[in-house]
Amino acid sequence: MRQPALRTGVRWKISVAIAAVGALIAVALSLVVHNAARVSMLDNAREVQMERLLFAQRVYESSKPKEPRFGTKLNDPKLPRELDRLVERRRRGTYVEEHAAGAPDVWAAVPLGNGDVLSLHTPFADRSATVMRRLDEALVVGSVSVVLAGSALGVLIGGQLSRRLRKAAAAAGKVAQGNTEVRVRDAIGGVVRDETDELARAVDALTDALQERIEAERRVTADIAHELRTPVTGLLTAAELLPPGRPTELVRDRARAMRTLVEDVLEVARLDSASERAELQEIALGEFVGRRVALLNPDAEVRVVHESWVSTDPRRLERILGNLLTNAAKYGRPPVEVTVEGRVLRVRDHGPGFPEALLREGPSRFRTGASDRGRAGAGHGLGLTIAAGQARVLGARLTFRNASTPDGTAPEGGGAIAVLWLPEHAPTNTGSFPVLHFPDAD
């Protein structure tokens, strides 16, 4: 069972990374500063404690009778063991005694000439403890400020990078949809030069290379088809002069099929060159479709739900309709239904439906509309490609789907549905047309 992937943006990843690094640095520096300040204050306290003890020692040795003063004690039983061992070696020293709670005690001890030990101990100064407490508070505030500032900086940097990547992805998506005029580098803009620019230049170079290759293939295809037209026409003329008979009929049929293929390839080449322009006329769509279907496929059922007048090219619309009906008759099963509803034209058969590759990628030359592999050799796959190309010239959209029930399963009889969405505004004489908004489903 696949686990759902957690999707996070680059902005938040960078922000979290900077905040984490800032927090680690702040904590490390705070610990270093805290320990250094504490050690410095304790060393200072020990020096002060030793100076006090030495002064008390001089007073003790010079006074009569000799009595410890200024809080010093003789042979204090609470003297820490470490200092006790030190004075046994006739050495003076200081010691900090830590407590689980509260300030530590600062000890100082010095051996006397008669073998006694004079010692002094006082708690760590309240003023020093206050300074340490305020230092800790300042370190905490500074650490939190560093983390927040790092997070804000990460959001700012990550947001800029994320916007550039999103612009690059959007531009690459337009290129993938066939708009080869788009350049990713121009889309991301900006004056900063980073890895995003390298990616954009690589995508643009790839687009240029693919475009050159596609144009070369189109030119080769058009040139081959153009060169074949004359010999194929001559072959068909020669076939008409053959004596009647079954072999003659076979030759004529193959010659006609070859001529049709050559004409289709030339039409595809013209559509790919984007040089075709629509010759517009006002027509009643329902009436036009009814008359054309009666001639192209008399067995098809025509239903006009809502009549509408449209400005379109009747010749190209008839070409689209004829190719859709031919595909339905060749690869589907009857009945073939044609429905007109406003500016929407649907052609449905009750066969096995369109193949998944066509639904996913759209029509492609030399790929047929049959989902049955056993029948894949029954055509050249140019009919739907020409229909889609003619739809683009009309400013329309041609979509393909398979019939299904509301629960997503194919009903009994199945069926392929081709839907032609005619635009509300027809193309201009230059071939351009307004941006059209179509619903996602018919």
N, C-alpha and C positions, 0 to 999 in steps of 0.2 A: 504494500500500500504506500503510495507516494505521500510524503509529508509536505505540507504547504511551505513554500519558500518564503522567508522573511525578506521583504523588499525594503531597502533603505536607500535614501539618496546620497550622492557624493557630499552634498552640503553637510548633512548630519554626521557622516562618517569623519569628515575632516574636523568638524567642530568637536566631536567626542574625542578624537585623537589629540587635538591641541589642548583640550581641557584636561585630559588624563595626564599628558606630559607636564602641563603647567602645575597640576596638583602634585605630582611626584616631585618636581623641582621645588615647589613651595614648601612641601613637607620636609624635604631633605634640608633645605636652607634654614627652615625654622628650627629644626633639631640642632643643626650645627651652631646657629646663632645662640639658641637657648643654652646649650651646653657650654659654649665658649664664654658667654656672659656669666653663667653660674660659676664656672671654674675661676674666672677672673675675680669675681666678687669674693669667693671663698678664699682665694689666695691673699687678697687684700685684707680680709678679715683675720686670717692667720698671722699676717705680718703685724697688724695692729695689736692682736692679742699678745704676740711675743714682745712687742715694744712695751706694752703695759706691764707684762710680767717682769721684764728686765728692770723697769723702773721700780716696781714693787720690791724686787730683789735688792736693789741698792738701798732703798729705804729700810728694808728689813735688816740688812747687814750693818747699817750705820746707826740704827736705833738701839736704845737700851731702856728697858729690857727689849729683847728681840720678839716682836710679835708680827705675824702676817697681817698686812693691811690691803686695802683696795680690793677686797673680795678674794684674795689669795688664801690658799690653805696649805698646811704642812701635812705631807704624807696622807693625802686624800685617798680613802679606801676605794672611791669610785673612779680612780684614775684608770683610763682605758689600758688594756693589756699591752697594746702596741707602744704607748708612751712609756709604760712601766719597763718594758724590755729595753727601750732606748736610753732611759736615764740610768739603767743599771750599767750601761757601758759608758757612763759619765758624759752623756751627750744631751743637749737640750733639743726640743722639737715641739711641733704642733700637730694636732690631729682633729679631724672633723668627724663627729659622731652623728650618724644618720639615725632618724626616727621614722617609724612607719607613718606617723601623722605629726604635723607641726614642723617648725623650723629645726634644723640641725644645731647641735652644740659645737662650739669651737673651743678646743682645749689647747693649753700651752703649759709645758713643764720644763723645769730646769733643776739640775742637781746642785745641792749646796756642798760646802766644804766638809761639813760634819756628817755627811751621808744622808741627810734629809732631802726630801723632794718638795720643792715649792711649785705649786700648780695653780692655774686659773682657768676657769671655764665659764662661758656665757653663751646664751642662745644667739643664733644668727640674728643680726640686727633687724628690727622691724622695718626700718627704712629700706634696707637691701631687699628684704622679702617683698616689700611693696613695689620696688623697682622691677624685680623679677616678674611679679604678677602683671604689672602694666606692660612689661616687654612681651610676655606671653600673649596678652590680649592684642597688642599691636601686631604680633606675628600672625595670629589667627585672622584678624581683619585683613592683613596684607595678603595672606594665602587665599582667602575667599575672593578678594578683589582680583588677584591674578587669575584664578580659575574662571571667574565671570568674564573678565576682559579677554582671556584666551578663547572662551566659548563664543563671545561676540565676534572676535576676529576670525575664528573658524567658520562661523556662519557667513560672514562677509566674503571671505576668500572662497569658501565652498559654494556659496550662492553664485558668485561670478563664474566659477568653473562650471557649475551645473547649468547655468543659463547658456553658456557657450556650447556645452555638449548637447543640450536640448535643441538649440538652433541647428547644430550640425546634424543631429538625428532627423529633425524635420526636413531639412534640405535633402538629406540622403533619401528620405522616404519619397519626396517629390521626384527625385531622379529615378527611383525604383518604379514609380508609376508611369514613367515614360517622358517626364519633362526634363529633357537633357540640356535645356538652356540654363537650368539652375546650377550655381556654383556654390559649393559648401563654404569655401573661404570667404566669399562675399557675404554669405548669409550670417556667419558668426561675427564678422566685423571686428571692431576694436583695434587698439594700437599695441596691445600686449602680444608678444610672440612666445608661444609655449608649445607643448606637445599637441594641444588641440589644433594648432595651425598645421603641424606636420600631418596629423590625421586628415585634416581638410584637404591639404594639397595632395595627399595620397588618393583620397576618394575622387577628387577632381581629375587627377591623372588617369585613374581607372575608368571614370566616366568618359573621358575623351577617347581613350583607347577602345572602349566598347562601342562608342558611337562611330568611330572610324571603321571598325570592323563590320558593324551593322550596315553602314552606308555602302561599304564595299560589297557586302553580300547582296544588298538590294540592287546595286548596279549590275552585278554579275547575273542575278536572276532575271532582271529586266532585259539585259542584253541577250541572254540565252533565249528567253521567250520571244523577243523581237526577231531574232535570227531564225527561230523555228517557224515563225508564222508563214513565211513565203513557201518553204518546202512542204509544210503541212497542207497549205491551201492547194498547192500543186498536186499533192498526193490525193487529196479529196476529189479534185477535178478529174484526175486520172481514174480514180475508183468509179466515178460516175460513168466512165466510158467502157467499163468492163461488161461482158455479157451477163445477162441475168443468171442467178444461181445462188446456192447457199454460200459458197466461198466468197462471191462478190458481196453479199450482204454482210458477212463477217468483216471483210476489209473495209467496207463503207462505215460500219459501226465503229470499228477501232479508229478509223481516220477522223470521224466526227468527235469521238471522245478525246482524241489527241488535240484537235482544234479547240474544243471546249476548255481543255486543261491549259493550253497556251494562252487563250483569251483570259482565263481566270488569273493566271500568273501575272499577266500584263496589268490586269485591273488591280491586283494586290500591290504591285509595284507603284502604280499611280497613286493609290490611296496612301501608301507609306511615304510618298514624297511630299504629302500635304499640299499638293498643288490643285486639288480638285475643289470646285466651287459649286454650291447648290443654285439651281434655277428655280426660284420660288413661285408658287402659285397658291391661291386660296382654294382649298378643297374641303368637302364634307367627308370626314374621315370614315365614318361608318358606311356611307354609300360607296366610297372609293374602294374600301376593303371588300365589301360584298361583291362588287363587280369583278375585281381582280381575282378573288378566291374562286369564283365560279369558273374562270378561265384556267387558273393554275392548278386547282385541285377541286373538281366538282364534288368529290365525296366529303370534303371537309364541311363541318357545321359552323355557321357564322351566327354570332349573337351580338347585337348592338344594344348595350345596356344604356348608354347615353351618347347621343350624337354630339359632335363638336366640329367646328370649323377650325382648320389649322393652316398655317402658312408653311409649306414645305415643298420639296422637289418630288413630284409624282413619280418620275422615272426611278429615282434612287429608292423611294419608299417601296415601289413595286419590286425592285431588286431585292431589298431586305425581306419583304414578305415572301417572295418566291423562294429564296434560299432557306428560310425557316420552314416553309411548307415542304420543300424537297427533303430537308434533313429529317423532318418528322415522318414523312412517308417512307424514307429509306431505312432509318434506324429505329423508328418507333412502331407502334401498332395502332390500328384504328380503334375508336374514332379519333380524328384530328379535330380539335375544337379551336376556333378563332373567336376571340372576344374583344370588342371595342367598348371602352368605357372612358368617355371624355378624350383625353390626349394619350391614353394608355392602350396599347395593343398587345394582346397575349395570344400565343400559339402554344397549344398543349396537345401532346399525344399520350397514349396509354401504354408505352413500351417500357423498357428497363430503365429509362432515365439517362441523364448525362453522366459521363465518367467523372470520378472524383478529381482527376487532374484538370479537367475543363472547368469544373465548378471552383476549384481553388485558384487557378492561374488565368482563366479566361481562354477564349478560342485562340488556337495557334495553327499556322499553316502546316499542312500535311499531318494533322492530327484530327481524326474524324470525331463525330459526335456520338459514336457508339460505345457503350460501356461493355458490350459483349465482344471479347477479344476474337472470337471466331468470325466476327463480321468486320473486323477492323480493316480489312483490305478492300472493302466495298466502295471506298471513295478516297479522295486526297485531302480532306479536311480544309478545303479552301472556302467552302460555302459560308460557314459561320464566321470565318476570318473576314471575308468580303462584307458580310452583313454588319459586323461590328465596325469595319472601316467606313462603310456608307453611313452608319448611324452617327459616327463622329463628324462627318461632313455636314449632316443635317443638324448638328448641335444636340443630338439626342443621346440617350443612354440605353444600351442593350444589356440586359442581365439574364442570367441563366440559373435555374434551380430545379430541383426535383420535387414532385408532389409529395406531401407528407401530411399526417394528421396532427392535431394540436399537441399530442404527446411526443411528436418527433419521429414516429415510425412511419414507414411507407405503407400506404393503403393498398388494398388488393387492386391489382392492375397497374400500380405505380404511375409513371408518366414523367415526361420532361416538359418543363414550362420555360419558354423564352418570352421575356417581357420587354417591349420597346416603349420607352418613355420619351414622347415628343416634347420639345421645349415650348414654353409659353411664348418666347420671343425667338424668331427665326434668325439664322446667321445673317450677317451683313454681306455686302458684295465682296468685301475683302476676306471673307472667310471667318471673321471673328464673331463671337456671340457673347451675350451677357453671362455672368456666372449663374448657373442653374442650381436650384436646390430641389433634390428629389427625396421622397420618403424612403426609408430603409426597406420597407416591405410593400408589396402590392396589396 
